[in-house]
Amino acid sequence: MNKKDVLKLVQELNEKQTETICIEAKTANQGKPEKYYDTISSFSNTMGGVILFGIKEIKHKNRTTFE
């Protein structure tokens, strides 16, 4: 996966204004997030997915954005 692929996934999150069953965003400011293993377990029990580290979910009054 390259930068272009990651940007495309972030764009998809912003268009849908939510994470999907196949894309999870994790802020990961101080290393791996606490619920990292939950996400891996969830993906391994379904079709799989992509975990994007370093992406912050920001909830605004009328929408959600990912940066």
Secondary structure, DSSP 8 states (H G I E B T S, - for coil): --HHHHHHHHHHHHHHTS--SSEEEE--TTSS-TTHHHHHHHHHTTT--EEEET--EEE-SS-EEE-
